[in-house]
């Protein structure tokens, strides 16, 4: 019991030192332009992951130093890094669907502006005022590129790369073809494309609803297992066989097998991204060009 309290104290002290060091760092940055908001968000995510990785490694080293078990330190480190990923799988899928739904809403709003007789570039810039929040950084960057004298095709291709989804490629391809031909009927085509994207969003939501069941099972199994490990750590007789070198190898094999099963279960609940058709290639004109030239 004394060893357990010592291990807990070591973990808390190490965590306090790391959090103090992170909190003491200067985090305020000069205000950036709205066109760089997406890049700033990604930078913050990278820094957050880096901080969490350093904290997890520090706590793992403290557990190793106090307990004398290298496997225990590795298990603690992997748990701190992997548990948020496992528990946040559903949230990541929901965010991806929300972004595609936002693309559908934005496409309809651009079509509404075009009905009033506005030009394509002006309609894209005007759509920023009512753009849905999930894709506001990408639309802001699109408008900034148009204001910086980018050609509409270049700006729309960059927009598709920013969103990075096949549904956004479909919308961007229709807009690129409209920018090339400058023909009538673009609002009707965009409405049709938005209907297709809406159907895809509905299908994705149904799929995610079915995949929520195995995700809940995986979370329950993980939390129950961690709880049992915590209870078992209080029993010295239960842990005695793992104090030897062979016991550490057996414990490492059990932990690796459990982590591999969780990773496999997570992979089964993730949707493979649909292949994009607009990245790095000219927009095909055969499939969409006739839809608004009629």
NUVEXLO-252625 format. One line per field, with one value per residue (C-alpha): residue number from 1; residue in one letter; x, y, z. Coordinates in pm, whole numbers, plus 32768, in hexadecimal, padded with zeros to 4 digits. Example, Ala and Ser with C-alpha at 12.3 -4.5 7.8 and 13.67 -1.06 7.14 Angstrom:
i <- c(1  2);
aa <- c(A  S);
u <- c(84CE  8557);
v <- c(7E3E  7F96);
w <- c(830C  82CA);
This chain:
i <- c(1  2  3  4  5  6  7  8  9  10  11  12  13  14  15  16  17  18  19  20  21  22  23  24  25  26  27  28  29  30  31  32  33  34  35  36  37  38  39  40  41  42  43  44  45  46  47  48  49  50  51  52  53  54  55  56  57  58  59  60  61  62  63  64  65  66  67  68  69  70  71  72  73  74  75  76  77  78  79  80  81  82  83  84  85  86  87  88  89  90  91  92  93  94  95  96  97  98  99  100  101  102  103  104  105  106  107  108  109  110  111  112  113  114  115  116  117  118  119  120  121  122  123  124  125  126  127  128  129  130  131  132  133  134  135  136  137  138  139  140  141  142  143  144  145  146  147  148  149  150  151  152  153  154  155  156  157  158  159  160  161  162  163  164  165  166  167  168  169  170  171  172  173  174  175  176  177  178  179  180  181  182  183  184  185  186  187  188  189  190  191  192  193  194  195  196  197  198  199  200  201  202  203  204  205  206  207  208  209  210  211  212  213  214  215  216  217  218  219  220  221  222  223  224  225  226  227  228  229  230  231  232  233  234  235  236  237  238  239  240  241  242  243  244  245  246  247  248  249  250  251  252  253  254  255  256  257  258  259  260  261  262  263  264  265  266  267  268  269  270  271  272  273  274  275  276  277  278  279  280  281  282  283  284  285  286  287  288  289  290  291  292  293  294);
aa <- c(X  X  X  X  X  X  X  X  X  X  X  X  X  X  X  X  X  X  X  X  X  X  X  X  X  X  X  X  X  X  X  X  X  X  X  X  X  X  X  X  X  X  X  X  X  X  X  X  X  X  X  X  X  X  X  X  X  X  X  X  X  X  X  X  X  X  X  X  X  X  X  X  X  X  X  X  X  X  X  X  X  X  X  X  X  X  X  X  X  X  X  X  X  X  X  X  X  X  X  X  X  X  X  X  X  X  X  X  X  X  X  X  X  X  X  X  X  X  X  X  X  X  X  X  X  X  X  X  X  X  X  X  X  X  X  X  X  X  X  X  X  X  X  X  X  X  X  X  X  X  X  X  X  X  X  X  X  X  X  X  X  X  X  X  X  X  X  X  X  X  X  X  X  X  X  X  X  X  X  X  X  X  X  X  X  X  X  X  X  X  X  X  X  X  X  X  X  X  X  X  X  X  X  X  X  X  X  X  X  X  X  X  X  X  X  X  X  X  X  X  X  X  X  X  X  X  X  X  X  X  X  X  X  X  X  X  X  X  X  X  X  X  X  X  X  X  X  X  X  X  X  X  X  X  X  X  X  X  X  X  X  X  X  X  X  X  X  X  X  X  X  X  X  X  X  X  X  X  X  X  X  X  X  X  X  X  X  X  X  X  X  X  X  X);
u <- c(8000  8121  81B4  8065  804C  81B1  815F  802C  80F6  8204  8104  805D  81A6  821B  80CC  80D9  8236  81D8  8095  814D  8250  8144  8077  81A5  81E6  8177  804B  7FC1  8000  7FC9  7E77  7E75  7DAC  7C6C  7D01  7DFD  7CFD  7CFA  7E75  7E75  7D78  7E4E  7F7E  7EC5  7E61  7FC8  8040  7F2E  7F90  80FE  80B4  7FE1  80F2  81FA  8117  80C8  8238  8291  8184  81EB  8356  82E8  821C  8345  8432  834C  82CC  8401  8326  837A  823F  816B  8200  81BF  8059  8012  80A5  7FDE  7EA1  7EC3  7F08  7E16  7CE5  7C74  7CA1  7BCE  7ABD  7AB6  7A81  790D  794A  7A43  7947  7836  7917  7960  77ED  77A6  78AA  7808  76B2  7743  77C3  7662  75CE  76D8  7699  7527  7574  7660  754E  7458  7548  757E  7407  740A  74EE  7637  777E  782E  794D  7864  777A  7897  790C  77A8  776F  7870  7776  768B  778B  7758  785A  78F2  7981  79A1  7B22  7B28  7A2E  7AEB  7C29  7B6E  7AF4  7C4E  7CE8  7BE8  7C31  7DA6  7D6C  7D77  7CB8  7B69  7BE1  7D1B  7C5B  7B4E  7C4F  7CFB  7BA8  7B6D  7CC4  7C77  7B30  7BD0  7A93  79FB  78B4  796C  7A1C  78C8  785F  79B0  79AD  785B  78D6  7A1A  795D  7879  79AA  7A30  78F2  7838  76F2  7595  74F2  75FE  7506  7437  756B  75E0  748B  749B  75FA  7586  746D  756D  7647  7517  74CB  7632  761E  74E2  758D  76C0  75EB  753D  7689  7716  75DE  761F  778F  7741  76E4  783B  78E1  7817  7878  79E8  79D7  7926  7A24  7B45  7AC1  7A67  7BC0  7C6D  7B97  7BF5  7D64  7D47  7CA3  7DA7  7EBF  7E4D  7E8C  7FFC  7FD0  7F23  8046  8159  8182  81C4  82EC  83DF  8476  839B  826B  82BA  82CB  817E  80E3  816F  80D8  7F84  7F88  7FF7  7EE5  7DDD  7E51  7E56  7CF0  7C7C  7D2C  7C8C  7B31  7B67  7BD6  7A97  79BF  7A69  79F8  7AFD  7B0E  7A77  7B78  7B8A  7B82  7BE3  7D34  7E54  7D97  7CCE  7B58  7AAF  79BE  78FE  7827  77AA  77CD  7685  75B4  759F  75DD  7484);
v <- c(8000  80EA  80A9  80FB  8246  8295  824E  832E  8442  8427  843E  856E  8622  85E2  8652  8790  87E4  87A9  8870  898D  8992  898E  8A9B  8B7B  8B85  8CB8  8C50  8D9B  8DDD  8F14  8F23  8E76  8EBD  8DFB  8D4E  8CA1  8C29  8AC4  8AB1  8B40  8A3C  8923  89B5  89BC  8851  87EE  88A6  8808  86AE  86F7  876E  863C  8559  85FA  85E4  8475  841D  84D6  8423  82D5  830E  836B  822C  8163  820B  81DA  807C  7FF1  7F5F  7FDC  7F39  7FFB  8142  80E1  807A  81C3  828A  81CF  81EF  8369  8392  8290  82AC  8403  8384  8250  830D  8427  8353  83A0  8515  8517  846B  855D  8687  85FD  85D8  8735  87C2  8717  8790  88EE  88CC  8872  89A1  8A89  8A07  8A57  8BB6  8BF3  8B7C  8C6D  8D8F  8D2B  8D2C  8EA4  8ED2  8EFD  8E90  8D56  8E01  8EFB  8DE3  8D21  8E53  8EAA  8D47  8D80  8E51  8D27  8C0F  8AEF  8AEA  898F  8A08  8B7C  8B71  8AC5  8BB8  8CDD  8C60  8C38  8DA1  8E1D  8D6A  8E03  8F5A  8F18  8EF2  8D79  8CEA  8C51  8AF7  8B0C  8B91  8A84  896E  89F0  89F9  888C  8832  88EA  882F  86E9  8624  858E  864A  8796  872A  8701  8862  88F8  8844  88D9  8A34  8A06  89A0  8ACE  8BAF  8B20  8B39  8C5A  8BC3  8BDD  8ADE  8AC9  8B04  89DC  88FF  8966  8917  87BE  8788  87F7  86F7  85E7  8657  865A  84F1  8493  853D  8477  8330  8382  83D0  8281  81CE  8287  8233  80C1  80E3  818F  803D  7F94  80D9  80D8  7F6D  7FBD  80DF  8009  7EEF  7FE4  8095  7F4E  7EC2  7FF9  7FEA  7E7E  7ED1  7FEA  7F01  7DF4  7EEF  7F0A  7D96  7D4F  7BD6  7BF9  7CC0  7BE9  7B04  7C32  7CB1  7BC6  7BF6  7AE5  7B80  7CCE  7C26  7B7C  7CC5  7D74  7C68  7C85  7E00  7DFA  7D03  7DD5  7F15  7E63  7DEB  7F49  7FDB  7ED3  7F1C  8090  8052  7F8A  80AD  81AE  81F9  81F4  834C  8357  838D  84F2  853F  86AF  86A3  86F4  86B4  8786  8783  868F  8747  8623  85C7  8718  8808  87B3  87D7  8953  8988  8903);
w <- c(8000  804F  7EF7  7E57  7F0E  7EAA  7D3D  7D4A  7DF0  7CE5  7BCD  7C6A  7CA4  7B40  7AB3  7B81  7B07  799A  79B4  7A5E  7949  783B  78E8  790F  779B  76DA  760C  7593  7424  7353  72A7  7159  7025  6FF7  6ECB  6FB1  70B0  7032  703E  719E  7210  7187  7234  737F  7352  730C  7442  7516  74A0  74DE  7640  7688  7601  76DC  780C  77C7  779D  78DD  79A5  790F  7972  7AD3  7AF1  7A75  7B6A  7C96  7C4C  7BA5  7A92  7933  78AC  79A5  792A  77BF  780C  78BE  779D  7696  7766  7786  7612  7589  7668  75E3  7480  74C4  757A  7478  7341  7334  735D  723E  7159  71C2  7177  701D  6FD2  7056  6F67  6E3C  6EA9  6EC0  6D5A  6CEE  6DA1  6D13  6BB2  6BCF  6C4A  6B27  6A3C  6ADE  6AA7  693B  68FB  693B  680E  68CC  682C  68A1  6957  69FB  6A66  6B07  6BC7  6C32  6CB1  6DC5  6E89  6EB7  6EA6  6FA0  70B5  706B  6F1F  6F65  6F6A  6E17  6D7C  6E15  6D71  6C27  6C31  6C90  6B67  6A7D  6B0F  6ADA  6962  6957  6833  689A  6834  6907  6A34  6A16  69F7  6B2F  6BDD  6B82  6C0B  6D50  6D86  6D0C  6CC3  6B8A  6BC4  6BC4  6A84  69DE  6A3D  69DF  688F  6838  6894  67D1  669A  66C4  66E0  659B  64CB  6572  64F9  6590  6672  677D  689A  6825  6810  696B  69FA  695B  69E4  6B3D  6B2E  6AE3  6C05  6CEB  6C8C  6CD8  6E2B  6E7D  6E1E  6EED  701C  7000  6FE6  7113  71DC  719D  71F1  7339  73D0  73AB  7416  7558  758E  755B  7651  7756  7734  7750  7883  7932  78E9  796B  7AA4  7ADE  7AAC  7BAB  7CA7  7C65  7CA0  7E0A  7E41  7E70  7E5D  7D0C  7C7E  7D14  7BE2  7B05  7BCE  7B20  79C9  7935  79DD  793C  77E7  7821  7894  7760  767D  7724  770D  75A0  7547  75F5  7548  73F8  7429  7482  7353  7277  7306  72CA  7163  7124  7194  70B4  6F54  6E44  6DA1  6C49  6B36  6ABA  6946  6943  69F3  690B  67C7  66D2  6709  6618  6536  64A8  65D3  664D  652D  648A  65C3  65B5  6441  63EF);
